Amino acid sequence: MRFAAKSEKGKRIQNEDYVYIPAGRDDIPLAVVADGMGGHRAGSIASTLAVETLLEELRGSGERWPESRIIPAVRRANEAVYEMSQERPDCRGMGTTMVLALVNAERYVAANIGDSRLYHFDGESLHQITEDHSYVAELVAAGQITQEEALSHPRRNIITRALGTRSKEKADIFHGMWATGQMLMLCSDGLHGVLDERDMARILREEADMQAACEELVQIAIYAGSTDNISVALIRNEEET
C-alpha cells in the first residue's frame, strides 16, 4: 500500500483538521481524517484527541488487521473527547467528524461520523462510499434538493452527528473490495464542499504522483473559494518497492 496526505488551514486562522497515515510498513494500514469543531483551539484538540485515542486503541490490540476493534476504538475516541469537553470550560461543546479506512490488498473497511468522506477511485471515476451525517444530506436523501444545490445551501455546514458532542455516538461501517492500482480518498468538507467528483477524479487521473495529487487537490479547493480547512489522504493499492 502507498499513502499520501495533505492538510492545509486555507483561509482559516488555525487548522482544526487532523490527518493520519502510517509512518512505515510495520504500522497498521490505516488512514484517518478528522475535522474538529468548537472554535480555534478546541476544534484542534477534539480532532487530535479523537485520532490519537483511536490509534492507541487499535495499536493496543496487537493485531495487524484490527477490524474487530474499529467500533470499540471509535467508541473510546468519542468518550475521550466528550469527557474532556465536560471537564474543561475552554473545550465545552467541542467535537469532530471522523472518517477512517483500514485496507489490505483485497478489501477495505471504513467508518465515519459526520461529513468527512471516503471515496473509491477505480481509475476513471470517483464513487462516494460513506454517507454524510448532515442537514443537507438529509434533504438530498428526501429528494427536497439536488446534490448541486447542496453545495451552496445556506445550512450546508450543519452536522447531525459528530464524535464527542454526546456521551455516546454511532459510527457507520462500510465494507468494500478494490483492485491493484485503484485508490481510496479520504477528505474533509473543505475539499468536497467546493469541488465536485468530476474535478477531483480528473486530478487523480492526470497526476500519477500521489503527494502531488494531494497538493493539487488542496490548492484547487482554495482557488475554488473554500473558506474551511482542507484535508485529504490517498491510499493506492500497490506493493511498496
C-alpha positions in Angstrom: 0.0 0.0 0.0 1.1 3.6 -0.6 -0.2 6.5 1.4 0.0 10.3 0.9 -1.7 13.2 2.7 -2.0 17.0 2.9 -3.8 19.2 5.4 -4.0 23.0 5.0 -5.5 25.7 7.1 -6.7 27.5 4.0 -8.3 30.8 4.8 -8.9 29.9 8.5 -6.6 31.2 11.3 -5.8 27.7 12.5 -6.0 24.2 11.2 -8.6 22.2 13.2 -8.3 19.2 10.9 -6.1 16.2 11.8 -4.9 13.6 9.3 -3.1 10.3 9.9 -1.4 7.9 7.6 1.2 5.2 8.5 4.8 6.3 9.1 6.1 2.9 8.0 5.4 -0.6 6.7 5.0 -2.0 10.2 2.2 0.3 11.3 -1.5 -0.5 10.8 -2.6 0.0 7.2 -5.0 2.8 8.1 -5.8 6.4 7.1 -7.9 8.8 9.1 -9.2 12.3 8.5 -10.9 14.3 11.3 -12.4 17.8 11.1 -12.6 19.4 14.5 -15.3 21.9 15.6 -15.7 24.1 18.7 -13.7 27.2 17.7 -10.0 27.6 17.2 -8.0 25.6 19.8 -11.0 23.4 20.9 -11.6 22.1 17.4 -7.9 21.2 17.0 -7.9 19.5 20.5 -11.0 17.5 19.5 -9.7 16.1 16.2 -6.2 15.4 17.6 -7.5 13.7 20.7 -10.0 11.6 18.7 -7.5 10.3 16.3 -4.7 9.7 18.8 -7.2 7.8 21.1 -8.4 5.7 18.1 -4.8 4.8 17.2 -3.9 3.9 20.8 -6.9 1.6 21.0 -6.2 -0.1 17.6 -2.4 -0.5 18.3 -3.1 -1.8 21.8 -4.9 -4.8 20.3 -1.6 -6.0 18.9 -3.4 -7.0 15.6 -2.1 -6.2 12.2 -5.8 -6.2 10.9 -7.8 -4.9 13.9 -11.2 -4.9 12.1 -13.0 -6.2 15.2 -11.6 -3.3 17.2 -12.8 -0.4 15.0 -16.2 0.1 16.7 -14.8 -0.1 20.2 -11.9 2.2 19.3 -14.3 4.8 17.8 -16.4 4.5 20.9 -13.4 5.1 23.1 -12.4 8.1 21.0 -15.9 9.5 21.4 -15.7 9.1 25.2 -12.3 10.8 25.4 -13.4 13.9 23.5 -16.7 14.1 25.4 -15.1 13.7 28.8 -12.6 16.5 28.0 -15.4 18.7 26.8 -17.1 18.3 30.1 -14.0 18.8 32.2 -12.5 21.9 30.6 -14.5 25.1 30.2 -12.5 26.1 27.1 -13.5 22.9 25.4 -17.2 22.9 26.0 -19.2 21.8 23.0 -16.2 20.7 21.0 -16.4 17.7 18.7 -15.1 16.3 15.4 -16.0 14.4 12.3 -14.0 11.3 11.6 -13.6 9.0 8.6 -11.2 6.1 8.5 -10.2 3.3 6.1 -8.4 0.1 7.1 -7.0 -1.6 4.0 -5.4 -4.8 2.6 -4.8 -5.9 -1.0 -8.3 -7.2 -1.5 -10.7 -5.2 0.6 -11.2 -2.2 2.9 -13.2 -1.4 6.0 -14.3 2.1 6.6 -16.1 4.0 9.3 -17.4 7.6 9.5 -19.2 10.1 11.8 -20.1 13.5 10.4 -19.4 14.8 6.9 -15.8 13.9 6.2 -15.9 11.4 3.4 -14.4 8.3 1.8 -14.3 7.9 -2.0 -13.3 4.9 -4.1 -11.4 5.8 -7.3 -11.5 3.0 -9.9 -9.1 4.7 -12.3 -11.7 6.7 -14.1 -14.4 7.8 -11.7 -14.9 8.6 -8.0 -17.6 6.9 -6.1 -18.7 8.2 -2.6 -18.7 5.3 -0.1 -19.6 7.0 3.2 -22.8 8.9 3.8 -22.8 12.3 5.3 -24.4 13.0 8.7 -25.6 16.5 7.8 -28.7 18.5 7.4 -28.3 18.9 3.6 -27.6 15.2 3.2 -31.0 14.5 4.8 -32.6 17.0 2.4 -30.9 15.3 -0.6 -32.0 11.9 0.6 -35.5 13.1 0.9 -35.5 14.5 -2.6 -36.0 18.1 -1.5 -32.8 19.4 -3.0 -30.2 18.1 -5.5 -26.5 17.3 -4.9 -25.7 20.5 -6.8 -28.0 22.6 -4.6 -26.4 21.1 -1.5 -23.1 22.6 -2.4 -24.4 26.2 -2.0 -27.2 25.6 0.6 -27.0 28.1 3.4 -27.2 25.4 6.1 -24.7 23.0 4.5 -22.4 23.2 7.5 -24.9 21.8 10.0 -23.8 18.4 11.2 -26.3 15.9 12.6 -23.8 13.5 14.1 -20.3 14.3 15.4 -17.8 12.5 17.6 -17.5 13.8 21.1 -20.6 16.0 21.3 -22.6 13.4 23.2 -21.7 10.7 25.7 -22.5 8.0 23.1 -22.4 8.2 19.3 -22.8 5.7 16.5 -20.4 5.3 13.6 -21.5 3.9 10.2 -19.4 1.0 8.9 -18.7 0.2 5.3 -17.0 -2.8 3.6 -15.7 -2.8 0.0 -13.5 -4.6 -2.5 -10.8 -2.9 -4.5 -8.1 -3.9 -7.0 -4.5 -3.2 -7.7 -4.0 0.3 -9.0 -7.2 1.6 -7.5 -7.3 4.3 -4.8 -9.2 5.4 -1.8 -9.5 9.1 -1.0 -10.5 10.4 2.5 -11.2 14.2 2.8 -12.8 16.9 4.9 -15.7 19.1 3.7 -13.2 21.8 2.9 -12.4 19.8 -0.2 -15.6 18.0 -1.2 -17.7 21.1 -0.3 -16.3 23.1 -3.2 -15.0 20.5 -5.8 -17.3 18.1 -7.5 -16.4 14.4 -8.1 -15.5 15.1 -11.7 -12.9 17.7 -10.8 -11.4 15.5 -8.1 -11.4 12.4 -10.4 -9.6 14.4 -13.1 -6.8 15.3 -10.8 -6.4 11.7 -9.7 -6.3 10.5 -13.3 -3.8 13.1 -14.5 -1.4 13.3 -11.6 0.5 10.0 -11.1 2.4 11.2 -8.0 0.2 10.8 -5.0 1.7 13.6 -2.9 1.5 16.0 -5.8 -2.2 15.0 -6.3 -2.9 15.8 -2.7 -1.2 19.2 -3.1 -3.1 20.0 -6.2 -6.4 19.0 -4.7 -5.9 21.3 -1.8 -4.7 24.2 -4.0 -7.6 23.9 -6.4 -10.0 23.9 -3.5 -8.5 27.1 -2.2 -8.8 28.7 -5.7 -12.4 27.5 -5.9 -13.2 29.5 -2.8 -13.0 27.1 0.1 -13.2 29.0 3.4 -12.5 26.0 5.6 -9.5 23.8 6.5 -8.8 21.4 3.7 -7.5 17.9 4.3 -7.1 14.9 2.0 -5.5 11.4 2.3 -4.9 9.0 -0.5 -4.3 5.2 -0.4 -3.2 3.3 -3.5 -3.5 -0.4 -3.8 0.0 -1.5 -4.8 3.1 -3.1 -3.4 5.8 -0.8 -2.0 9.2 -1.1 -3.6 
